Amino acid sequence: MKTKTNELLEQHQQSRTKCLVYTRVMGYYRPVESFNIGKKGEHKQRIHFKEC
């Protein structure tokens, strides 16, 4: 199913760049892409909250 968003992404595919996501692990930051499959799954299940 083609949506307007998908069409825009396809048009600009050449100008897109990879975005690295870092997360804090044991006091330092690591890229999520270096995690094993289990840790990546755990990262996706995390719930983000805003501190009042």
PQR file with spaces between the fields and no chain letter, atoms N, CA, C, O and H, PARSE charges and radii, in Angstrom:
ATOM       1  N    MET     1       0.851   -1.190    0.000 -0.4000 1.5000
ATOM       2  CA   MET     1       0.000    0.000    0.000 -0.0000 2.0000
ATOM       3  C    MET     1       0.888    1.241    0.000  0.5500 1.7000
ATOM       4  O    MET     1       1.705    1.430    0.901 -0.5500 1.4000
ATOM       5  N    LYS     2       0.724    2.066   -0.993 -0.4000 1.5000
ATOM       6  CA   LYS     2       1.518    3.284   -1.107 -0.0000 2.0000
ATOM       7  C    LYS     2       0.787    4.435   -0.432  0.5500 1.7000
ATOM       8  O    LYS     2      -0.362    4.745   -0.750 -0.5500 1.4000
ATOM       9  H    LYS     2       0.060    1.913   -1.725  0.4000 1.0000
ATOM      10  N    THR     3       1.478    5.049    0.495 -0.4000 1.5000
ATOM      11  CA   THR     3       0.931    6.236    1.138 -0.0000 2.0000
ATOM      12  C    THR     3       1.788    7.431    0.737  0.5500 1.7000
ATOM      13  O    THR     3       2.854    7.274    0.140 -0.5500 1.4000
ATOM      14  H    THR     3       2.410    4.798    0.753  0.4000 1.0000
ATOM      15  N    LYS     4       1.322    8.599    1.064 -0.4000 1.5000
ATOM      16  CA   LYS     4       2.070    9.806    0.730 -0.0000 2.0000
ATOM      17  C    LYS     4       3.430    9.805    1.428  0.5500 1.7000
ATOM      18  O    LYS     4       4.428   10.243    0.856 -0.5500 1.4000
ATOM      19  H    LYS     4       0.457    8.727    1.548  0.4000 1.0000
ATOM      20  N    THR     5       3.463    9.313    2.662 -0.4000 1.5000
ATOM      21  CA   THR     5       4.718    9.243    3.406 -0.0000 2.0000
ATOM      22  C    THR     5       5.699    8.306    2.723  0.5500 1.7000
ATOM      23  O    THR     5       6.873    8.642    2.568 -0.5500 1.4000
ATOM      24  H    THR     5       2.652    8.957    3.127  0.4000 1.0000
ATOM      25  N    ASN     6       5.229    7.128    2.311 -0.4000 1.5000
ATOM      26  CA   ASN     6       6.106    6.172    1.631 -0.0000 2.0000
ATOM      27  C    ASN     6       6.647    6.748    0.330  0.5500 1.7000
ATOM      28  O    ASN     6       7.815    6.547   -0.002 -0.5500 1.4000
ATOM      29  H    ASN     6       4.275    6.854    2.437  0.4000 1.0000
ATOM      30  N    GLU     7       5.813    7.457   -0.400 -0.4000 1.5000
ATOM      31  CA   GLU     7       6.245    8.072   -1.656 -0.0000 2.0000
ATOM      32  C    GLU     7       7.341    9.104   -1.404  0.5500 1.7000
ATOM      33  O    GLU     7       8.321    9.168   -2.146 -0.5500 1.4000
ATOM      34  H    GLU     7       4.864    7.621   -0.130  0.4000 1.0000
ATOM      35  N    LEU     8       7.173    9.916   -0.348 -0.4000 1.5000
ATOM      36  CA   LEU     8       8.194   10.915   -0.012 -0.0000 2.0000
ATOM      37  C    LEU     8       9.505   10.245    0.385  0.5500 1.7000
ATOM      38  O    LEU     8      10.578   10.701   -0.010 -0.5500 1.4000
ATOM      39  H    LEU     8       6.376    9.864    0.254  0.4000 1.0000
ATOM      40  N    LEU     9       9.427    9.171    1.159 -0.4000 1.5000
ATOM      41  CA   LEU     9      10.639    8.459    1.566 -0.0000 2.0000
ATOM      42  C    LEU     9      11.367    7.879    0.365  0.5500 1.7000
ATOM      43  O    LEU     9      12.595    7.923    0.295 -0.5500 1.4000
ATOM      44  H    LEU     9       8.555    8.800    1.479  0.4000 1.0000
ATOM      45  N    GLU    10      10.619    7.343   -0.568 -0.4000 1.5000
ATOM      46  CA   GLU    10      11.227    6.784   -1.773 -0.0000 2.0000
ATOM      47  C    GLU    10      11.884    7.869   -2.622  0.5500 1.7000
ATOM      48  O    GLU    10      12.956    7.648   -3.184 -0.5500 1.4000
ATOM      49  H    GLU    10       9.621    7.308   -0.512  0.4000 1.0000
ATOM      50  N    GLN    11      11.259    9.027   -2.719 -0.4000 1.5000
ATOM      51  CA   GLN    11      11.810   10.124   -3.514 -0.0000 2.0000
ATOM      52  C    GLN    11      13.131   10.634   -2.930  0.5500 1.7000
ATOM      53  O    GLN    11      14.030   11.032   -3.671 -0.5500 1.4000
ATOM      54  H    GLN    11      10.388    9.207   -2.262  0.4000 1.0000
ATOM      55  N    HIS    12      13.240   10.618   -1.613 -0.4000 1.5000
ATOM      56  CA   HIS    12      14.418   11.183   -0.938 -0.0000 2.0000
ATOM      57  C    HIS    12      15.368   10.112   -0.405  0.5500 1.7000
ATOM      58  O    HIS    12      16.177   10.398    0.477 -0.5500 1.4000
ATOM      59  H    HIS    12      12.510   10.295   -1.012  0.4000 1.0000
ATOM      60  N    GLN    13      15.286    8.906   -0.914 -0.4000 1.5000
ATOM      61  CA   GLN    13      16.105    7.792   -0.439 -0.0000 2.0000
ATOM      62  C    GLN    13      17.602    8.108   -0.526  0.5500 1.7000
ATOM      63  O    GLN    13      18.357    7.745    0.376 -0.5500 1.4000
ATOM      64  H    GLN    13      14.628    8.674   -1.630  0.4000 1.0000
ATOM      65  N    GLN    14      18.037    8.771   -1.586 -0.4000 1.5000
ATOM      66  CA   GLN    14      19.463    9.056   -1.791 -0.0000 2.0000
ATOM      67  C    GLN    14      20.013   10.048   -0.769  0.5500 1.7000
ATOM      68  O    GLN    14      21.199    9.994   -0.444 -0.5500 1.4000
ATOM      69  H    GLN    14      17.423    9.066   -2.319  0.4000 1.0000
ATOM      70  N    SER    15      19.181   10.945   -0.259 -0.4000 1.5000
ATOM      71  CA   SER    15      19.658   11.969    0.666 -0.0000 2.0000
ATOM      72  C    SER    15      19.515   11.580    2.132  0.5500 1.7000
ATOM      73  O    SER    15      19.901   12.342    3.019 -0.5500 1.4000
ATOM      74  H    SER    15      18.217   10.988   -0.523  0.4000 1.0000
ATOM      75  N    ARG    16      18.960   10.391    2.393 -0.4000 1.5000
ATOM      76  CA   ARG    16      18.780    9.954    3.782 -0.0000 2.0000
ATOM      77  C    ARG    16      20.099    9.461    4.354  0.5500 1.7000
ATOM      78  O    ARG    16      20.935    8.928    3.624 -0.5500 1.4000
ATOM      79  H    ARG    16      18.647    9.772    1.673  0.4000 1.0000
ATOM      80  N    THR    17      20.288    9.637    5.653 -0.4000 1.5000
ATOM      81  CA   THR    17      21.487    9.155    6.334 -0.0000 2.0000
ATOM      82  C    THR    17      21.079    8.268    7.501  0.5500 1.7000
ATOM      83  O    THR    17      19.967    8.372    8.019 -0.5500 1.4000
ATOM      84  H    THR    17      19.609   10.071    6.246  0.4000 1.0000
ATOM      85  N    LYS    18      21.987    7.401    7.905 -0.4000 1.5000
ATOM      86  CA   LYS    18      21.722    6.492    9.006 -0.0000 2.0000
ATOM      87  C    LYS    18      21.809    7.244   10.331  0.5500 1.7000
ATOM      88  O    LYS    18      22.729    8.035   10.543 -0.5500 1.4000
ATOM      89  H    LYS    18      22.891    7.316    7.484  0.4000 1.0000
ATOM      90  N    CYS    19      20.869    7.001   11.199 -0.4000 1.5000
ATOM      91  CA   CYS    19      20.831    7.630   12.515 -0.0000 2.0000
ATOM      92  C    CYS    19      21.214    6.593   13.566  0.5500 1.7000
ATOM      93  O    CYS    19      20.578    5.544   13.662 -0.5500 1.4000
ATOM      94  H    CYS    19      20.122    6.359   11.026  0.4000 1.0000
ATOM      95  N    LEU    20      22.239    6.876   14.348 -0.4000 1.5000
ATOM      96  CA   LEU    20      22.641    5.965   15.416 -0.0000 2.0000
ATOM      97  C    LEU    20      21.923    6.344   16.702  0.5500 1.7000
ATOM      98  O    LEU    20      21.885    7.514   17.084 -0.5500 1.4000
ATOM      99  H    LEU    20      22.756    7.728   14.270  0.4000 1.0000
ATOM     100  N    VAL    21      21.359    5.353   17.360 -0.4000 1.5000
ATOM     101  CA   VAL    21      20.665    5.564   18.629 -0.0000 2.0000
ATOM     102  C    VAL    21      21.560    5.040   19.736  0.5500 1.7000
ATOM     103  O    VAL    21      21.991    3.887   19.699 -0.5500 1.4000
ATOM     104  H    VAL    21      21.390    4.403   17.050  0.4000 1.0000
ATOM     105  N    TYR    22      21.838    5.876   20.712 -0.4000 1.5000
ATOM     106  CA   TYR    22      22.658    5.484   21.854 -0.0000 2.0000
ATOM     107  C    TYR    22      21.780    5.386   23.090  0.5500 1.7000
ATOM     108  O    TYR    22      20.789    6.105   23.208 -0.5500 1.4000
ATOM     109  H    TYR    22      21.488    6.812   20.741  0.4000 1.0000
ATOM     110  N    THR    23      22.134    4.512   23.999 -0.4000 1.5000
ATOM     111  CA   THR    23      21.436    4.402   25.264 -0.0000 2.0000
ATOM     112  C    THR    23      22.466    4.205   26.368  0.5500 1.7000
ATOM     113  O    THR    23      23.573    3.725   26.126 -0.5500 1.4000
ATOM     114  H    THR    23      22.940    3.928   23.902  0.4000 1.0000
ATOM     115  N    ARG    24      22.088    4.578   27.561 -0.4000 1.5000
ATOM     116  CA   ARG    24      23.009    4.490   28.693 -0.0000 2.0000
ATOM     117  C    ARG    24      22.976    3.079   29.268  0.5500 1.7000
ATOM     118  O    ARG    24      21.912    2.554   29.594 -0.5500 1.4000
ATOM     119  H    ARG    24      21.188    4.968   27.757  0.4000 1.0000
ATOM     120  N    VAL    25      24.149    2.477   29.387 -0.4000 1.5000
ATOM     121  CA   VAL    25      24.276    1.137   29.940 -0.0000 2.0000
ATOM     122  C    VAL    25      25.400    1.161   30.974  0.5500 1.7000
ATOM     123  O    VAL    25      26.550    1.451   30.644 -0.5500 1.4000
ATOM     124  H    VAL    25      25.014    2.903   29.122  0.4000 1.0000
ATOM     125  N    MET    26      25.067    0.860   32.207 -0.4000 1.5000
ATOM     126  CA   MET    26      26.054    0.775   33.288 -0.0000 2.0000
ATOM     127  C    MET    26      26.961    2.013   33.366  0.5500 1.7000
ATOM     128  O    MET    26      28.173    1.890   33.542 -0.5500 1.4000
ATOM     129  H    MET    26      24.133    0.625   32.475  0.4000 1.0000
ATOM     130  N    GLY    27      26.368    3.190   33.235 -0.4000 1.5000
ATOM     131  CA   GLY    27      27.117    4.428   33.433 -0.0000 2.0000
ATOM     132  C    GLY    27      27.775    5.004   32.198  0.5500 1.7000
ATOM     133  O    GLY    27      28.396    6.063   32.288 -0.5500 1.4000
ATOM     134  H    GLY    27      25.384    3.289   33.092  0.4000 1.0000
ATOM     135  N    TYR    28      27.669    4.358   31.049 -0.4000 1.5000
ATOM     136  CA   TYR    28      28.237    4.919   29.827 -0.0000 2.0000
ATOM     137  C    TYR    28      27.273    4.668   28.668  0.5500 1.7000
ATOM     138  O    TYR    28      26.341    3.873   28.792 -0.5500 1.4000
ATOM     139  H    TYR    28      27.165    3.498   30.976  0.4000 1.0000
ATOM     140  N    TYR    29      27.498    5.341   27.555 -0.4000 1.5000
ATOM     141  CA   TYR    29      26.585    5.250   26.415 -0.0000 2.0000
ATOM     142  C    TYR    29      27.112    4.276   25.368  0.5500 1.7000
ATOM     143  O    TYR    29      28.300    4.271   25.046 -0.5500 1.4000
ATOM     144  H    TYR    29      28.255    5.986   27.455  0.4000 1.0000
ATOM     145  N    ARG    30      26.201    3.444   24.838 -0.4000 1.5000
ATOM     146  CA   ARG    30      26.535    2.473   23.793 -0.0000 2.0000
ATOM     147  C    ARG    30      25.506    2.566   22.679  0.5500 1.7000
ATOM     148  O    ARG    30      24.338    2.853   22.942 -0.5500 1.4000
ATOM     149  H    ARG    30      25.235    3.447   25.099  0.4000 1.0000
ATOM     150  N    PRO    31      25.923    2.327   21.424 -0.5600 1.5000
ATOM     151  CA   PRO    31      24.949    2.320   20.334  0.2800 2.0000
ATOM     152  C    PRO    31      24.067    1.075   20.421  0.5500 1.7000
ATOM     153  O    PRO    31      24.560   -0.024   20.677 -0.5500 1.4000
ATOM     154  N    VAL    32      22.785    1.247   20.210 -0.4000 1.5000
ATOM     155  CA   VAL    32      21.824    0.151   20.292 -0.0000 2.0000
ATOM     156  C    VAL    32      22.115   -0.909   19.230  0.5500 1.7000
ATOM     157  O    VAL    32      21.850   -2.091   19.451 -0.5500 1.4000
ATOM     158  H    VAL    32      22.384    2.140   20.002  0.4000 1.0000
ATOM     159  N    GLU    33      22.656   -0.501   18.083 -0.4000 1.5000
ATOM     160  CA   GLU    33      22.920   -1.471   17.013 -0.0000 2.0000
ATOM     161  C    GLU    33      23.967   -2.514   17.400  0.5500 1.7000
ATOM     162  O    GLU    33      24.052   -3.566   16.766 -0.5500 1.4000
ATOM     163  H    GLU    33      22.872    0.459   17.904  0.4000 1.0000
ATOM     164  N    SER    34      24.762   -2.235   18.432 -0.4000 1.5000
ATOM     165  CA   SER    34      25.776   -3.209   18.858 -0.0000 2.0000
ATOM     166  C    SER    34      25.215   -4.229   19.858  0.5500 1.7000
ATOM     167  O    SER    34      25.922   -5.152   20.263 -0.5500 1.4000
ATOM     168  H    SER    34      24.692   -1.380   18.947  0.4000 1.0000
ATOM     169  N    PHE    35      23.955   -4.067   20.254 -0.4000 1.5000
ATOM     170  CA   PHE    35      23.331   -5.004   21.194 -0.0000 2.0000
ATOM     171  C    PHE    35      23.048   -6.337   20.524  0.5500 1.7000
ATOM     172  O    PHE    35      22.899   -6.410   19.305 -0.5500 1.4000
ATOM     173  H    PHE    35      23.381   -3.317   19.925  0.4000 1.0000
ATOM     174  N    ASN    36      22.974   -7.404   21.338 -0.4000 1.5000
ATOM     175  CA   ASN    36      22.544   -8.696   20.797 -0.0000 2.0000
ATOM     176  C    ASN    36      21.023   -8.668   20.621  0.5500 1.7000
ATOM     177  O    ASN    36      20.366   -7.721   21.054 -0.5500 1.4000
ATOM     178  H    ASN    36      23.095   -7.345   22.329  0.4000 1.0000
ATOM     179  N    ILE    37      20.470   -9.692   19.994 -0.4000 1.5000
ATOM     180  CA   ILE    37      19.048   -9.696   19.632 -0.0000 2.0000
ATOM     181  C    ILE    37      18.128   -9.577   20.855  0.5500 1.7000
ATOM     182  O    ILE    37      17.087   -8.924   20.783 -0.5500 1.4000
ATOM     183  H    ILE    37      21.003  -10.461   19.642  0.4000 1.0000
ATOM     184  N    GLY    38      18.502  -10.198   21.961 -0.4000 1.5000
ATOM     185  CA   GLY    38      17.678  -10.116   23.172 -0.0000 2.0000
ATOM     186  C    GLY    38      17.665   -8.728   23.771  0.5500 1.7000
ATOM     187  O    GLY    38      16.621   -8.236   24.199 -0.5500 1.4000
ATOM     188  H    GLY    38      19.348  -10.728   22.020  0.4000 1.0000
ATOM     189  N    LYS    39      18.828   -8.097   23.801 -0.4000 1.5000
ATOM     190  CA   LYS    39      18.930   -6.749   24.367 -0.0000 2.0000
ATOM     191  C    LYS    39      18.213   -5.734   23.466  0.5500 1.7000
ATOM     192  O    LYS    39      17.631   -4.774   23.970 -0.5500 1.4000
ATOM     193  H    LYS    39      19.676   -8.497   23.453  0.4000 1.0000
ATOM     194  N    LYS    40      18.248   -5.934   22.134 -0.4000 1.5000
ATOM     195  CA   LYS    40      17.517   -5.045   21.221 -0.0000 2.0000
ATOM     196  C    LYS    40      16.014   -5.144   21.480  0.5500 1.7000
ATOM     197  O    LYS    40      15.312   -4.133   21.474 -0.5500 1.4000
ATOM     198  H    LYS    40      18.721   -6.714   21.725  0.4000 1.0000
ATOM     199  N    GLY    41      15.521   -6.365   21.707 -0.4000 1.5000
ATOM     200  CA   GLY    41      14.108   -6.558   22.009 -0.0000 2.0000
ATOM     201  C    GLY    41      13.712   -5.879   23.301  0.5500 1.7000
ATOM     202  O    GLY    41      12.652   -5.260   23.395 -0.5500 1.4000
ATOM     203  H    GLY    41      16.092   -7.186   21.712  0.4000 1.0000
ATOM     204  N    GLU    42      14.580   -6.002   24.301 -0.4000 1.5000
ATOM     205  CA   GLU    42      14.324   -5.347   25.593 -0.0000 2.0000
ATOM     206  C    GLU    42      14.285   -3.828   25.414  0.5500 1.7000
ATOM     207  O    GLU    42      13.449   -3.153   26.014 -0.5500 1.4000
ATOM     208  H    GLU    42      15.441   -6.505   24.225  0.4000 1.0000
ATOM     209  N    HIS    43      15.179   -3.298   24.599 -0.4000 1.5000
ATOM     210  CA   HIS    43      15.225   -1.851   24.368 -0.0000 2.0000
ATOM     211  C    HIS    43      13.936   -1.350   23.718  0.5500 1.7000
ATOM     212  O    HIS    43      13.456   -0.270   24.061 -0.5500 1.4000
ATOM     213  H    HIS    43      15.859   -3.847   24.112  0.4000 1.0000
ATOM     214  N    LYS    44      13.369   -2.117   22.786 -0.4000 1.5000
ATOM     215  CA   LYS    44      12.126   -1.730   22.116 -0.0000 2.0000
ATOM     216  C    LYS    44      10.943   -1.718   23.073  0.5500 1.7000
ATOM     217  O    LYS    44       9.987   -0.972   22.858 -0.5500 1.4000
ATOM     218  H    LYS    44      13.759   -2.994   22.507  0.4000 1.0000
ATOM     219  N    GLN    45      10.989   -2.530   24.127 -0.4000 1.5000
ATOM     220  CA   GLN    45       9.876   -2.623   25.068 -0.0000 2.0000
ATOM     221  C    GLN    45       9.931   -1.562   26.164  0.5500 1.7000
ATOM     222  O    GLN    45       8.992   -1.447   26.952 -0.5500 1.4000
ATOM     223  H    GLN    45      11.765   -3.135   24.302  0.4000 1.0000
ATOM     224  N    ARG    46      10.992   -0.802   26.228 -0.4000 1.5000
ATOM     225  CA   ARG    46      11.113    0.218   27.271 -0.0000 2.0000
ATOM     226  C    ARG    46      10.030    1.277   27.125  0.5500 1.7000
ATOM     227  O    ARG    46       9.611    1.610   26.017 -0.5500 1.4000
ATOM     228  H    ARG    46      11.754   -0.895   25.589  0.4000 1.0000
ATOM     229  N    ILE    47       9.593    1.791   28.247 -0.4000 1.5000
ATOM     230  CA   ILE    47       8.586    2.841   28.274 -0.0000 2.0000
ATOM     231  C    ILE    47       9.271    4.137   28.672  0.5500 1.7000
ATOM     232  O    ILE    47       9.944    4.199   29.701 -0.5500 1.4000
ATOM     233  H    ILE    47       9.934    1.520   29.147  0.4000 1.0000
ATOM     234  N    HIS    48       9.099    5.177   27.856 -0.4000 1.5000
ATOM     235  CA   HIS    48       9.693    6.473   28.137 -0.0000 2.0000
ATOM     236  C    HIS    48       8.722    7.313   28.980  0.5500 1.7000
ATOM     237  O    HIS    48       7.512    7.280   28.757 -0.5500 1.4000
ATOM     238  H    HIS    48       8.552    5.127   27.020  0.4000 1.0000
ATOM     239  N    PHE    49       9.242    8.037   29.911 -0.4000 1.5000
ATOM     240  CA   PHE    49       8.399    8.877   30.759 -0.0000 2.0000
ATOM     241  C    PHE    49       9.017   10.249   30.907  0.5500 1.7000
ATOM     242  O    PHE    49      10.214   10.438   30.690 -0.5500 1.4000
ATOM     243  H    PHE    49      10.225    8.064   30.092  0.4000 1.0000
ATOM     244  N    LYS    50       8.178   11.209   31.284 -0.4000 1.5000
ATOM     245  CA   LYS    50       8.627   12.563   31.548 -0.0000 2.0000
ATOM     246  C    LYS    50       8.549   12.816   33.032  0.5500 1.7000
ATOM     247  O    LYS    50       7.514   12.592   33.659 -0.5500 1.4000
ATOM     248  H    LYS    50       7.205   11.056   31.460  0.4000 1.0000
ATOM     249  N    GLU    51       9.645   13.282   33.591 -0.4000 1.5000
ATOM     250  CA   GLU    51       9.690   13.573   35.014 -0.0000 2.0000
ATOM     251  C    GLU    51       8.979   14.896   35.285  0.5500 1.7000
ATOM     252  O    GLU    51       9.228   15.891   34.604 -0.5500 1.4000
ATOM     253  H    GLU    51      10.486   13.464   33.081  0.4000 1.0000
ATOM     254  N    CYS    52       8.115   14.905   36.258 -0.4000 1.5000
ATOM     255  CA   CYS    52       7.361   16.122   36.589 -0.0000 2.0000
ATOM     256  C    CYS    52       8.196   17.095   37.375  0.5500 1.7000
ATOM     257  O    CYS    52       7.717   18.170   37.734 -0.5500 1.4000
ATOM     258  H    CYS    52       7.912   14.097   36.812  0.4000 1.0000
